Every structure is written in C-alpha cells, then in structure tokens.
Amino acid sequence: MTATVRNLEGQDEVSILREIQAALQGLKFGAVEITVHNGQVVQIERKEKFRLNPQSSHNT
C-alpha cells in the first residue's frame, strides 16, 4: 500500500471533488473513504481489490 501526502487544507470544493474523482478513476472493485474533521476533508483513501481467476487444480 502506498500513501501520497497532499495538502487538502484550504482547498476549495472543486479541488477536493477533483481529488475524489481521481481516486475513483479506474476503480472496478473497492472503496473510496473520505475522512472529515471539523467540517473539513482531511483524508481521501482508496482501497482497491484485485479479483484473480483461480487456476484449475486438475492436471489432466
């Protein structure tokens, strides 16, 4: 997992919405979590799941 530090403090609504949109970009399975403190967005977290196709256990 990687963390990118971005300063959201003092950003306008459009900038925050742009960051949320970027977190959603290309997400097929997972979640985007937005953390708010004192009415301010302080963190946007993206959790992505990768679905793997199980290989057949048959050796025939």
Buried (B, 14 or more C-beta within 10 A) or exposed (E): EEEEEEEBEEBEEEEBEEBBEEBEEEEEEEEBEEEEEEEEBEEBEBEEEEEEEEEEEEEE
